[in-house]
Each structure stands twice: as structure tokens, then as C-alpha cells.
Amino acid sequence: MASTKRDYYEVLGLSREASQTEVKKAYRRLARDHHPDANPGDTGAEERFKELTEAYEVLSNPQARRAYHLRLRTSSVWAAS
């Protein structure tokens, strides 16, 4: 995980205790708002959509989420929250 990336929980506007259902709901709501088709020509929306998708892919997969938590524990992202 690169240190320049934002905390995936922050990206989706969730706490670290969020359930799988909450992760899915947050992603769907934000993805709809930032989808490139809903914001033609807005490169910022496209980048935000990619960031949302990356966060969702990690947090929606229990194994990937556990690995992400382990990485957070040793990084400044976890300590800063």
C-alpha cells in the first residue's frame, strides 16, 4: 500500500467497524454520484470513482480487508485516525 493513498475507510466515509452491508451501501451511493457517465468530461469524478472502486474492492473482500488492517497497524494512517 503506497503511503500517498488515502485510508479506504475515509474514501468511503466509514468507520473501521463498518459492516459488509455498510461498505456496499456507501460504495453504491458514492459510485453513482461520481460515475464518469454521470459526470462527462469531469476527470476529477473519474479519479474519485477509481479511488472508490479500489477502496470497495479491498473492503468488500474479507481476506483483503484483514490484510489491509494489518498494513494499517504498522502505518501512520492507522495512528492518525
BALUM-841952 format. One record per atom (N, C-alpha, C, CB): residue number from 1; atom name; residue in three letters; x, y, z. Coordinates in steps of 0.1 Angstrom, whole numbers. Atoms other than C-alpha are relative to their C-alpha. Last residue first. Glycine has a CB too. Example, Ala and Ser with C-alpha at 12.3 -4.5 7.8 and 13.67 -1.06 7.14 Angstrom:
[2 'N' 'Ser' [-9 -11 0]]
[2 'CA' 'Ser' [137 -11 71]]
[2 'C' 'Ser' [-8 11 8]]
[2 'CB' 'Ser' [4 5 -14]]
[1 'N' 'Ala' [9 -12 0]]
[1 'CA' 'Ala' [123 -45 78]]
[1 'C' 'Ala' [9 12 0]]
[1 'CB' 'Ala' [-10 0 12]]
This chain:
[81 'N' 'Ser' [15 0 -2]]
[81 'CA' 'Ser' [-72 82 129]]
[81 'C' 'Ser' [-5 -1 14]]
[81 'CB' 'Ser' [-5 -12 -8]]
[80 'N' 'Ala' [6 -13 2]]
[80 'CA' 'Ala' [-36 93 126]]
[80 'C' 'Ala' [-15 1 2]]
[80 'CB' 'Ala' [4 6 -14]]
[79 'N' 'Ala' [-4 -8 -12]]
[79 'CA' 'Ala' [-21 61 141]]
[79 'C' 'Ala' [-7 14 -1]]
[79 'CB' 'Ala' [15 2 1]]
[78 'N' 'Trp' [7 5 -12]]
[78 'CA' 'Trp' [-39 40 115]]
[78 'C' 'Trp' [2 9 12]]
[78 'CB' 'Trp' [5 -15 3]]
[77 'N' 'Val' [14 -2 3]]
[77 'CA' 'Val' [-27 61 85]]
[77 'C' 'Val' [-8 -5 13]]
[77 'CB' 'Val' [-4 -8 -12]]
[76 'N' 'Ser' [5 -12 -7]]
[76 'CA' 'Ser' [8 63 101]]
[76 'C' 'Ser' [-15 2 -3]]
[76 'CB' 'Ser' [8 12 -6]]
[75 'N' 'Ser' [-2 -12 8]]
[75 'CA' 'Ser' [15 27 91]]
[75 'C' 'Ser' [-5 12 8]]
[75 'CB' 'Ser' [-7 -1 -13]]
[74 'N' 'Thr' [-14 -4 0]]
[74 'CA' 'Thr' [21 -5 110]]
[74 'C' 'Thr' [3 13 -7]]
[74 'CB' 'Thr' [8 -11 -6]]
[73 'N' 'Arg' [-5 0 -14]]
[73 'CA' 'Arg' [-15 -11 121]]
[73 'C' 'Arg' [15 4 0]]
[73 'CB' 'Arg' [-1 -14 6]]
[72 'N' 'Leu' [3 -12 -6]]
[72 'CA' 'Leu' [-27 -1 86]]
[72 'C' 'Leu' [6 1 14]]
[72 'CB' 'Leu' [-15 2 2]]
[71 'N' 'Arg' [-9 -10 5]]
[71 'CA' 'Arg' [-9 -30 70]]
[71 'C' 'Arg' [-2 14 7]]
[71 'CB' 'Arg' [-2 2 -15]]
[70 'N' 'Leu' [-13 3 -5]]
[70 'CA' 'Leu' [-26 -55 93]]
[70 'C' 'Leu' [10 11 -5]]
[70 'CB' 'Leu' [5 -14 -5]]
[69 'N' 'His' [-1 -4 -14]]
[69 'CA' 'His' [-59 -38 86]]
[69 'C' 'His' [14 -3 6]]
[69 'CB' 'His' [-11 -8 8]]
[68 'N' 'Tyr' [0 -15 0]]
[68 'CA' 'Tyr' [-54 -41 48]]
[68 'C' 'Tyr' [1 5 15]]
[68 'CB' 'Tyr' [-12 6 -6]]
[67 'N' 'Ala' [-14 -4 4]]
[67 'CA' 'Ala' [-46 -78 52]]
[67 'C' 'Ala' [2 15 0]]
[67 'CB' 'Ala' [3 -6 -14]]
[66 'N' 'Arg' [-8 4 -11]]
[66 'CA' 'Arg' [-79 -83 71]]
[66 'C' 'Arg' [15 4 -3]]
[66 'CB' 'Arg' [0 -15 3]]
[65 'N' 'Arg' [3 -9 -11]]
[65 'CA' 'Arg' [-98 -64 44]]
[65 'C' 'Arg' [9 -3 12]]
[65 'CB' 'Arg' [-15 0 4]]
[64 'N' 'Ala' [-7 -12 4]]
[64 'CA' 'Ala' [-82 -84 16]]
[64 'C' 'Ala' [-2 10 11]]
[64 'CB' 'Ala' [-5 5 -13]]
[63 'N' 'Gln' [-15 3 -1]]
[63 'CA' 'Gln' [-94 -116 33]]
[63 'C' 'Gln' [8 12 -3]]
[63 'CB' 'Gln' [3 -12 -10]]
[62 'N' 'Pro' [-5 2 -14]]
[62 'CA' 'Pro' [-129 -102 40]]
[62 'C' 'Pro' [15 -3 1]]
[62 'CB' 'Pro' [-8 -12 6]]
[61 'N' 'Asn' [-6 14 0]]
[61 'CA' 'Asn' [-133 -89 4]]
[61 'C' 'Asn' [5 -2 14]]
[61 'CB' 'Asn' [11 -1 -11]]
[60 'N' 'Ser' [11 10 2]]
[60 'CA' 'Ser' [-157 -59 5]]
[60 'C' 'Ser' [5 -14 0]]
[60 'CB' 'Ser' [-7 3 -13]]
[59 'N' 'Leu' [8 1 -12]]
[59 'CA' 'Leu' [-130 -36 20]]
[59 'C' 'Leu' [-12 -10 -1]]
[59 'CB' 'Leu' [-6 13 4]]
[58 'N' 'Val' [-7 5 -12]]
[58 'CA' 'Val' [-104 -42 -7]]
[58 'C' 'Val' [-9 -3 12]]
[58 'CB' 'Val' [11 10 4]]
[57 'N' 'Glu' [-5 13 3]]
[57 'CA' 'Glu' [-126 -40 -38]]
[57 'C' 'Glu' [8 -6 12]]
[57 'CB' 'Glu' [9 1 -12]]
[56 'N' 'Tyr' [10 10 -1]]
[56 'CA' 'Tyr' [-145 -11 -22]]
[56 'C' 'Tyr' [5 -14 -3]]
[56 'CB' 'Tyr' [-12 3 -10]]
[55 'N' 'Ala' [3 2 -14]]
[55 'CA' 'Ala' [-114 10 -17]]
[55 'C' 'Ala' [-11 -11 2]]
[55 'CB' 'Ala' [-6 13 6]]
[54 'N' 'Glu' [-11 7 -6]]
[54 'CA' 'Glu' [-103 4 -53]]
[54 'C' 'Glu' [-3 -3 15]]
[54 'CB' 'Glu' [13 9 -1]]
[53 'N' 'Thr' [0 14 4]]
[53 'CA' 'Thr' [-137 13 -66]]
[53 'C' 'Thr' [11 -8 6]]
[53 'CB' 'Thr' [1 -1 -15]]
[52 'N' 'Leu' [11 6 -7]]
[52 'CA' 'Leu' [-139 45 -46]]
[52 'C' 'Leu' [0 -15 -3]]
[52 'CB' 'Leu' [-13 6 -4]]
[51 'N' 'Glu' [-4 2 -14]]
[51 'CA' 'Glu' [-104 55 -58]]
[51 'C' 'Glu' [-11 -7 8]]
[51 'CB' 'Glu' [2 14 6]]
[50 'N' 'Lys' [-11 11 -1]]
[50 'CA' 'Lys' [-114 48 -94]]
[50 'C' 'Lys' [4 -2 14]]
[50 'CB' 'Lys' [12 4 -9]]
[49 'N' 'Phe' [6 13 3]]
[49 'CA' 'Phe' [-146 68 -90]]
[49 'C' 'Phe' [10 -11 1]]
[49 'CB' 'Phe' [-7 0 -14]]
[48 'N' 'Arg' [7 3 -12]]
[48 'CA' 'Arg' [-127 97 -75]]
[48 'C' 'Arg' [-7 -13 -1]]
[48 'CB' 'Arg' [-10 11 4]]
[47 'N' 'Glu' [-11 4 -10]]
[47 'CA' 'Glu' [-103 97 -105]]
[47 'C' 'Glu' [-7 -4 13]]
[47 'CB' 'Glu' [10 11 2]]
[46 'N' 'Glu' [-6 12 5]]
[46 'CA' 'Glu' [-133 98 -129]]
[46 'C' 'Glu' [10 -6 10]]
[46 'CB' 'Glu' [6 1 -14]]
[45 'N' 'Ala' [10 10 -3]]
[45 'CA' 'Ala' [-150 125 -109]]
[45 'C' 'Ala' [5 -14 -4]]
[45 'CB' 'Ala' [-14 3 -7]]
[44 'N' 'Gly' [0 2 -14]]
[44 'CA' 'Gly' [-119 146 -111]]
[44 'C' 'Gly' [-10 -11 5]]
[44 'CB' 'Gly' [-3 13 7]]
[43 'N' 'Thr' [-11 9 -3]]
[43 'CA' 'Thr' [-116 140 -148]]
[43 'C' 'Thr' [1 -2 15]]
[43 'CB' 'Thr' [13 5 -6]]
[42 'N' 'Asp' [-5 -4 -13]]
[42 'CA' 'Asp' [-150 157 -153]]
[42 'C' 'Asp' [10 -11 4]]
[42 'CB' 'Asp' [-12 1 10]]
[41 'N' 'Gly' [-10 -10 1]]
[41 'CA' 'Gly' [-157 154 -191]]
[41 'C' 'Gly' [7 4 14]]
[41 'CB' 'Gly' [-5 12 -6]]
[40 'N' 'Pro' [-9 1 12]]
[40 'CA' 'Pro' [-189 135 -186]]
[40 'C' 'Pro' [10 12 0]]
[40 'CB' 'Pro' [-9 1 -13]]
[39 'N' 'Asn' [-8 -12 0]]
[39 'CA' 'Asn' [-201 134 -150]]
[39 'C' 'Asn' [9 1 -12]]
[39 'CB' 'Asn' [8 1 13]]
[38 'N' 'Ala' [9 -10 -7]]
[38 'CA' 'Ala' [-229 108 -147]]
[38 'C' 'Ala' [7 14 0]]
[38 'CB' 'Ala' [-4 -4 14]]
[37 'N' 'Asp' [12 -2 9]]
[37 'CA' 'Asp' [-211 85 -172]]
[37 'C' 'Asp' [-9 11 5]]
[37 'CB' 'Asp' [-7 -13 -2]]
[36 'N' 'Pro' [-4 -8 12]]
[36 'CA' 'Pro' [-178 90 -152]]
[36 'C' 'Pro' [-12 3 -10]]
[36 'CB' 'Pro' [11 -7 -8]]
[35 'N' 'His' [-2 8 12]]
[35 'CA' 'His' [-195 77 -120]]
[35 'C' 'His' [3 9 -12]]
[35 'CB' 'His' [-13 -9 -3]]
[34 'N' 'His' [-13 -3 6]]
[34 'CA' 'His' [-190 100 -91]]
[34 'C' 'His' [3 -8 -13]]
[34 'CB' 'His' [11 -2 10]]
[33 'N' 'Asp' [-2 -14 1]]
[33 'CA' 'Asp' [-226 102 -77]]
[33 'C' 'Asp' [13 4 -8]]
[33 'CB' 'Asp' [2 6 14]]
[32 'N' 'Arg' [10 -6 8]]
[32 'CA' 'Arg' [-234 66 -85]]
[32 'C' 'Arg' [2 15 -2]]
[32 'CB' 'Arg' [-14 -2 6]]
[31 'N' 'Ala' [-3 4 14]]
[31 'CA' 'Ala' [-201 54 -71]]
[31 'C' 'Ala' [-10 6 -10]]
[31 'CB' 'Ala' [0 -15 -2]]
[30 'N' 'Leu' [-10 -9 5]]
[30 'CA' 'Leu' [-208 73 -39]]
[30 'C' 'Leu' [4 -3 -14]]
[30 'CB' 'Leu' [13 -2 9]]
[29 'N' 'Arg' [4 -14 0]]
[29 'CA' 'Arg' [-241 57 -32]]
[29 'C' 'Arg' [10 9 -6]]
[29 'CB' 'Arg' [-3 4 15]]
[28 'N' 'Arg' [10 -2 10]]
[28 'CA' 'Arg' [-230 22 -43]]
[28 'C' 'Arg' [-5 15 -1]]
[28 'CB' 'Arg' [-12 -9 2]]
[27 'N' 'Tyr' [-6 0 13]]
[27 'CA' 'Tyr' [-198 24 -23]]
[27 'C' 'Tyr' [-11 3 -11]]
[27 'CB' 'Tyr' [6 -14 -2]]
[26 'N' 'Ala' [-8 -12 2]]
[26 'CA' 'Ala' [-216 35 9]]
[26 'C' 'Ala' [6 0 -14]]
[26 'CB' 'Ala' [12 1 10]]
[25 'N' 'Lys' [9 -12 1]]
[25 'CA' 'Lys' [-242 8 6]]
[25 'C' 'Lys' [8 13 -3]]
[25 'CB' 'Lys' [-8 2 13]]
[24 'N' 'Lys' [7 2 13]]
[24 'CA' 'Lys' [-216 -20 0]]
[24 'C' 'Lys' [-9 13 -3]]
[24 'CB' 'Lys' [-8 -12 -1]]
[23 'N' 'Val' [-10 -2 10]]
[23 'CA' 'Val' [-194 -9 29]]
[23 'C' 'Val' [-7 0 -14]]
[23 'CB' 'Val' [11 -11 0]]
[22 'N' 'Glu' [-3 -15 0]]
[22 'CA' 'Glu' [-224 -6 52]]
[22 'C' 'Glu' [10 3 -11]]
[22 'CB' 'Glu' [5 4 13]]
[21 'N' 'Thr' [11 -6 6]]
[21 'CA' 'Thr' [-235 -42 42]]
[21 'C' 'Thr' [2 15 -1]]
[21 'CB' 'Thr' [-13 -3 9]]
[20 'N' 'Gln' [-1 2 15]]
[20 'CA' 'Gln' [-200 -55 48]]
[20 'C' 'Gln' [-12 7 -6]]
[20 'CB' 'Gln' [0 -15 -3]]
[19 'N' 'Ser' [3 14 5]]
[19 'CA' 'Ser' [-202 -40 83]]
[19 'C' 'Ser' [1 -1 -15]]
[19 'CB' 'Ser' [-14 -4 4]]
[18 'N' 'Ala' [12 1 10]]
[18 'CA' 'Ala' [-184 -8 93]]
[18 'C' 'Ala' [-2 -15 -4]]
[18 'CB' 'Ala' [3 9 -12]]
[17 'N' 'Glu' [9 10 -5]]
[17 'CA' 'Glu' [-161 -11 124]]
[17 'C' 'Glu' [-11 -3 -10]]
[17 'CB' 'Glu' [-5 3 13]]
[16 'N' 'Arg' [-7 12 2]]
[16 'CA' 'Arg' [-133 9 107]]
[16 'C' 'Arg' [-8 -12 4]]
[16 'CB' 'Arg' [13 0 7]]
[15 'N' 'Ser' [-8 3 -11]]
[15 'CA' 'Ser' [-157 38 104]]
[15 'C' 'Ser' [7 -13 -3]]
[15 'CB' 'Ser' [-7 0 14]]
[14 'N' 'Leu' [4 10 -9]]
[14 'CA' 'Leu' [-170 48 70]]
[14 'C' 'Leu' [10 -1 12]]
[14 'CB' 'Leu' [-1 -14 -7]]
[13 'N' 'Gly' [8 -7 -10]]
[13 'CA' 'Gly' [-169 78 46]]
[13 'C' 'Gly' [-5 -10 11]]
[13 'CB' 'Gly' [-11 7 -6]]
[12 'N' 'Leu' [14 4 0]]
[12 'CA' 'Leu' [-160 56 16]]
[12 'C' 'Leu' [-8 7 11]]
[12 'CB' 'Leu' [-1 -15 1]]
[11 'N' 'Val' [5 -1 14]]
[11 'CA' 'Val' [-126 73 10]]
[11 'C' 'Val' [-15 -3 -1]]
[11 'CB' 'Val' [7 -10 -10]]
[10 'N' 'Glu' [3 -14 3]]
[10 'CA' 'Glu' [-121 76 47]]
[10 'C' 'Glu' [-6 2 -14]]
[10 'CB' 'Glu' [14 8 2]]
[9 'N' 'Tyr' [12 -3 -8]]
[9 'CA' 'Tyr' [-125 39 52]]
[9 'C' 'Tyr' [-3 14 -2]]
[9 'CB' 'Tyr' [3 -4 15]]
[8 'N' 'Tyr' [12 5 7]]
[8 'CA' 'Tyr' [-100 33 23]]
[8 'C' 'Tyr' [-13 3 8]]
[8 'CB' 'Tyr' [1 -15 -3]]
[7 'N' 'Asp' [6 11 -7]]
[7 'CA' 'Asp' [-74 55 40]]
[7 'C' 'Asp' [-13 -4 -7]]
[7 'CB' 'Asp' [-3 4 15]]
[6 'N' 'Arg' [9 -3 -11]]
[6 'CA' 'Arg' [-60 78 14]]
[6 'C' 'Arg' [-4 -13 7]]
[6 'CB' 'Arg' [-11 9 -4]]
[5 'N' 'Lys' [14 3 1]]
[5 'CA' 'Lys' [-31 67 -8]]
[5 'C' 'Lys' [-8 4 13]]
[5 'CB' 'Lys' [-2 -15 -3]]
[4 'N' 'Thr' [7 -11 5]]
[4 'CA' 'Thr' [2 85 -6]]
[4 'C' 'Thr' [-15 -2 -2]]
[4 'CB' 'Thr' [6 5 -14]]
[3 'N' 'Ser' [3 -9 -11]]
[3 'CA' 'Ser' [18 59 17]]
[3 'C' 'Ser' [-8 12 -5]]
[3 'CB' 'Ser' [12 4 7]]
[2 'N' 'Ala' [-9 -12 0]]
[2 'CA' 'Ala' [16 33 -10]]
[2 'C' 'Ala' [-5 10 10]]
[2 'CB' 'Ala' [-2 6 -14]]
[1 'N' 'Met' [8 -12 0]]
[1 'CA' 'Met' [0 0 0]]
[1 'C' 'Met' [9 12 0]]
[1 'CB' 'Met' [-10 0 12]]
